[in-house]
Amino acid sequence: MAMTDFEFHQLVDDIFQTIDNAIEVLIDEQDADVDVDGSGNVLQLEFDGASKIVINKQEPLHEIWLATQFGGFHFSYVDGKWMDERNGHEFMPFLVESIYKQSGLKLDL
């Protein structure tokens, strides 16, 4: 059964909120320099040195797109998980790894 737009937005909004909350903890505990800008369908994380990670909701495709210094990745909701079917990455662990590679910060998700 196909996911509705409402279900898609609810799932991704929950992920955006989880990321935002984890970044706030990171800032408090590690005195990290991270700017979080959530606007519409985009969540942008900017780290010390102007390094950015951008997460986009792609409503027409019901995907999450992740842009890092290392490339762009597309995640689809499969069997209860957001997966990049091209390389088999699960979204949250891959995001944690990407943040660490780009900023040296360890996000606890």
Order of alpha helices (4+ residues) and beta strands (2+ residues): alpha-beta-beta-beta-beta-beta-beta-beta-alpha
